[in-house]
Amino acid sequence: MILVTGAGGNVGSELTGILARDGHPVRALVRTPRPLPDGVEGVPGDLNEPASLKTALDGVRAVFLLGGYDDMPGALAVMRDAGVEQVTLLSSRSVVGGHADNAVAGMHMAAEASVRASELAWTFLRASGFMSNTLQWIPQLKEGDVVREPFANVPVATIDPYDIAAVAAESLTTPGHEGRAYAITGPEALRPAERLRILGELLGRELRLSPLSDEEARVTMSAEMPEKYVDAFFRFFAEGEFDDSEVTSAVRDLTGREPRPFADWARAHLAAFR
């Protein structure tokens, strides 16, 4: 049995589908009941409350894990005591050369450290930025054809969450991934305007990017997230602390196929933008 945490998220939802399709016993950790793919068992639990995980962990061999929860060591101890043998952690490329006082990099660094200390076999998936972050443009696109975006000159090798899930499935169901950390990216680095152009072509609309100044970006982002995360992203992309543009071959190496380009992701999710 494989337990998928964050089963309602961009990666977790794809992973439960892949595992179920391929015939692997899979259980989804959910805070509240939600529709799940056929063959996927939903069990309530909350990673912020390690004791709540015990029922979900019954008979589980491996766990797909998200970081950033209140008591990662406690949750991992419950997993180990329940007989879990292996954890695949969704992490970030920002940990490589990252600074612990950066809220985003530091969170992922702490999660990796907790997993290493857990005595469980582990695999880290250090992902690039998600293509699904483009869904944040939906409210603006409902209002018109102009999208305002921070850090407009920064290219990111964005990855389809499906490809992250495909690599996660490999790490959870095939041997040889223990103690490995994989930097996984999409096939090319794109700036926001390039993603918007591709999306506009698929929608049949002439969309235009209007870059936010750093001052405007800080105000907009501060309305959406805690200040420590705003500061982290400014350190990444305004001050150059993190380069998320390098493309790696990890998806191809681990799955035997090329990672999906942004156009494929956008085509698959086009209905959300209409």
C-alpha positions as CSV (number, residue, x, y, z in Angstrom):
1,M,0.0,0.0,0.0
2,I,1.2,3.5,-0.9
3,L,-0.1,6.5,1.0
4,V,-0.3,9.8,-1.0
5,T,-0.4,12.9,1.2
6,G,-1.7,16.1,-0.4
7,A,-3.9,13.9,-2.6
8,G,-6.1,16.9,-3.5
9,G,-3.2,19.0,-4.8
10,N,-1.7,19.4,-8.2
11,V,0.9,16.6,-7.9
12,G,-1.0,14.3,-5.4
13,S,-4.1,14.1,-7.5
14,E,-2.0,13.1,-10.6
15,L,-0.1,10.6,-8.5
16,T,-3.1,8.8,-7.1
17,G,-4.4,8.5,-10.7
18,I,-1.2,7.1,-12.0
19,L,-0.8,4.6,-9.2
20,A,-4.4,3.4,-9.5
21,R,-4.2,3.1,-13.2
22,D,-1.1,0.9,-12.9
23,G,-2.7,-1.4,-10.4
24,H,-0.8,-0.3,-7.3
25,P,-2.7,-0.3,-4.0
26,V,-3.1,3.4,-3.1
27,R,-4.6,5.3,-0.3
28,A,-5.2,9.1,-0.2
29,L,-4.8,11.1,2.9
30,V,-7.6,13.7,3.0
31,R,-8.7,16.3,5.5
32,T,-12.2,16.2,4.2
33,P,-14.0,13.8,1.9
34,R,-13.4,14.4,-1.8
35,P,-13.9,12.6,-5.1
36,L,-11.0,10.2,-5.8
37,P,-10.1,8.0,-8.8
38,D,-11.6,4.5,-8.9
39,G,-9.6,2.2,-6.7
40,V,-8.2,4.9,-4.5
41,E,-9.2,4.7,-0.8
42,G,-9.6,8.0,1.0
43,V,-8.7,8.1,4.7
44,P,-8.9,11.2,6.9
45,G,-5.8,12.6,8.5
46,D,-3.8,15.8,8.9
47,L,0.0,16.0,8.7
48,N,-0.1,18.9,11.2
49,E,-1.5,16.3,13.8
50,P,0.8,13.3,13.6
51,A,-1.5,11.2,15.8
52,S,-4.3,11.5,13.3
53,L,-2.2,9.6,10.7
54,K,-2.3,6.2,12.4
55,T,-5.4,4.8,10.7
56,A,-4.2,6.0,7.3
57,L,-0.9,4.3,7.8
58,D,-2.3,0.8,8.5
59,G,-0.5,-1.6,6.2
60,V,1.4,1.2,4.3
61,R,4.8,0.5,2.9
62,A,5.7,3.8,1.2
63,V,4.5,7.4,1.5
64,F,4.5,10.3,-0.9
65,L,5.1,13.3,1.4
66,L,4.8,17.0,1.3
67,G,7.0,19.3,3.5
68,G,6.2,22.4,5.5
69,Y,4.1,20.9,8.2
70,D,4.2,21.8,11.9
71,D,5.8,18.7,13.2
72,M,7.6,16.8,10.4
73,P,9.8,14.8,12.8
74,G,6.7,13.7,14.7
75,A,4.8,12.7,11.5
76,L,7.8,10.8,10.3
77,A,8.1,9.0,13.7
78,V,4.5,7.9,13.5
79,M,5.2,6.6,9.9
80,R,8.2,4.7,11.1
81,D,6.4,3.2,14.1
82,A,3.6,2.1,11.8
83,G,5.9,0.1,9.6
84,V,6.5,2.5,6.7
85,E,9.8,1.7,5.0
86,Q,10.1,4.4,2.3
87,V,9.3,8.1,1.8
88,T,9.4,10.2,-1.4
89,L,9.4,13.8,-0.5
90,L,8.4,16.6,-2.8
91,S,11.0,19.3,-2.4
92,S,12.4,22.2,-4.4
93,R,15.4,23.0,-6.5
94,S,16.0,26.0,-4.3
95,V,17.6,23.9,-1.6
96,V,20.7,23.4,-3.6
97,G,22.9,26.3,-2.6
98,G,19.9,27.7,-0.7
99,H,19.9,29.8,2.5
100,A,18.1,28.5,5.6
101,D,16.9,32.0,6.4
102,N,15.0,32.2,3.2
103,A,11.4,31.1,4.2
104,V,10.8,28.9,1.0
105,A,14.3,27.3,0.7
106,G,14.5,27.0,4.5
107,M,11.2,25.1,4.7
108,H,12.3,22.6,2.1
109,M,15.7,22.3,3.6
110,A,14.2,21.5,7.1
111,A,11.8,19.0,5.5
112,E,14.7,17.2,3.8
113,A,16.7,17.2,7.1
114,S,13.7,15.7,9.0
115,V,13.4,12.9,6.4
116,R,17.1,12.1,6.5
117,A,17.0,11.9,10.2
118,S,13.9,9.6,10.2
119,E,15.8,6.4,9.5
120,L,13.4,5.7,6.6
121,A,14.6,5.1,3.0
122,W,14.1,8.3,1.1
123,T,14.0,9.9,-2.3
124,F,13.8,13.7,-2.8
125,L,12.1,15.2,-5.8
126,R,13.5,18.7,-6.2
127,A,11.0,20.2,-8.6
128,S,11.1,23.4,-10.6
129,G,8.2,25.9,-10.6
130,F,4.9,24.3,-11.5
131,M,3.1,25.0,-14.8
132,S,-0.1,24.9,-12.8
133,N,0.8,28.2,-11.2
134,T,-0.5,29.7,-14.4
135,L,-4.0,29.0,-13.1
136,Q,-3.4,32.1,-10.9
137,W,-4.1,34.1,-14.1
138,I,-7.7,33.0,-14.4
139,P,-9.3,36.0,-12.5
140,Q,-7.4,38.5,-14.6
141,L,-8.3,36.7,-17.8
142,K,-12.0,36.8,-16.9
143,E,-11.6,40.6,-16.7
144,G,-9.8,41.1,-20.0
145,D,-6.8,40.2,-22.1
146,V,-4.0,41.8,-20.0
147,V,-2.2,39.8,-17.3
148,R,-0.1,41.6,-14.7
149,E,2.8,39.5,-13.4
150,P,5.8,40.0,-11.2
151,F,9.4,39.1,-12.1
152,A,8.5,39.2,-15.8
153,N,12.1,38.9,-17.0
154,V,12.8,35.7,-15.1
155,P,12.7,32.4,-17.1
156,V,11.7,29.3,-15.2
157,A,11.9,25.7,-16.5
158,T,8.4,25.0,-15.3
159,I,7.2,21.4,-15.0
160,D,3.8,19.8,-15.5
161,P,2.7,18.4,-12.1
162,Y,1.9,15.2,-14.1
163,D,5.6,14.7,-14.8
164,I,6.4,15.2,-11.1
165,A,3.8,12.6,-10.3
166,A,5.2,10.2,-12.9
167,V,8.7,10.4,-11.4
168,A,7.2,10.0,-7.9
169,A,5.4,6.8,-9.1
170,E,8.7,5.5,-10.4
171,S,10.5,6.2,-7.1
172,L,7.7,4.6,-5.1
173,T,7.2,1.4,-7.1
174,T,10.7,0.5,-8.5
175,P,14.0,-0.1,-6.7
176,G,17.2,1.9,-6.8
177,H,16.0,5.3,-5.8
178,E,16.9,5.2,-2.1
179,G,19.1,8.0,-1.0
180,R,18.7,9.9,-4.3
181,A,17.7,13.5,-4.9
182,Y,16.4,14.3,-8.4
183,A,16.3,17.9,-9.8
184,I,13.2,17.7,-12.1
185,T,12.2,20.3,-14.7
186,G,10.1,20.9,-17.7
187,P,11.7,20.8,-21.2
188,E,12.4,24.5,-21.6
189,A,12.7,27.7,-19.6
190,L,10.0,30.2,-20.3
191,R,9.3,33.8,-19.2
192,P,5.7,34.7,-18.2
193,A,5.1,36.5,-21.6
194,E,6.1,33.3,-23.5
195,R,3.7,31.2,-21.4
196,L,0.9,33.8,-22.0
197,R,1.6,33.8,-25.7
198,I,1.2,30.0,-25.9
199,L,-2.0,30.2,-23.8
200,G,-3.4,33.0,-26.0
201,E,-2.8,31.0,-29.2
202,L,-4.7,28.0,-27.8
203,L,-7.6,30.3,-26.6
204,G,-7.7,32.2,-29.8
205,R,-7.1,35.5,-27.9
206,E,-4.5,38.2,-28.2
207,L,-3.3,38.2,-24.6
208,R,-0.7,40.7,-23.4
209,L,1.6,40.7,-20.4
210,S,2.0,43.9,-18.4
211,P,4.9,43.5,-16.0
212,L,4.4,44.6,-12.4
213,S,7.1,46.9,-11.0
214,D,8.8,45.5,-7.9
215,E,6.8,48.0,-5.7
216,E,3.5,46.8,-7.3
217,A,4.6,43.2,-7.0
218,R,5.3,43.5,-3.3
219,V,1.9,45.0,-2.7
220,T,0.0,42.4,-4.8
221,M,1.9,39.5,-3.3
222,S,1.6,40.7,0.3
223,A,-2.2,40.5,-0.1
224,E,-1.9,36.8,-1.1
225,M,0.8,35.4,1.2
226,P,2.7,36.1,4.5
227,E,5.5,38.6,4.2
228,K,8.2,36.1,4.8
229,Y,7.3,34.3,1.6
230,V,7.1,37.6,-0.3
231,D,10.6,38.3,0.9
232,A,11.7,34.8,-0.2
233,F,10.5,35.2,-3.7
234,F,12.0,38.6,-4.0
235,R,15.3,37.1,-2.9
236,F,15.0,34.4,-5.5
237,F,13.9,36.4,-8.5
238,A,14.7,40.0,-7.9
239,E,18.0,39.6,-6.1
240,G,19.1,36.5,-8.1
241,E,19.4,34.1,-5.1
242,F,17.9,31.2,-7.1
243,D,18.2,30.4,-10.8
244,D,15.2,28.1,-11.8
245,S,15.9,28.2,-15.5
246,E,18.3,25.3,-15.9
247,V,16.7,22.3,-17.7
248,T,17.6,18.8,-16.6
249,S,17.1,15.4,-18.1
250,A,15.7,13.8,-15.0
251,V,12.1,13.2,-16.3
252,R,13.4,11.5,-19.4
253,D,16.0,9.5,-17.5
254,L,13.5,8.2,-15.0
255,T,10.3,7.8,-17.1
256,G,11.7,7.1,-20.5
257,R,9.9,10.0,-22.2
258,E,10.4,13.7,-22.5
259,P,8.7,16.0,-20.0
260,R,5.5,17.6,-21.3
261,P,5.9,21.1,-22.8
262,F,3.8,24.0,-21.5
263,A,1.6,23.9,-24.5
264,D,0.5,20.3,-23.6
265,W,-0.2,21.3,-20.0
266,A,-2.2,24.4,-21.2
267,R,-4.2,22.4,-23.8
268,A,-5.1,19.8,-21.1
269,H,-6.4,22.6,-18.7
270,L,-7.8,25.0,-21.3
271,A,-11.3,24.7,-20.1
272,A,-10.3,26.4,-16.8
273,F,-9.3,29.5,-18.7
274,R,-12.4,29.9,-20.8
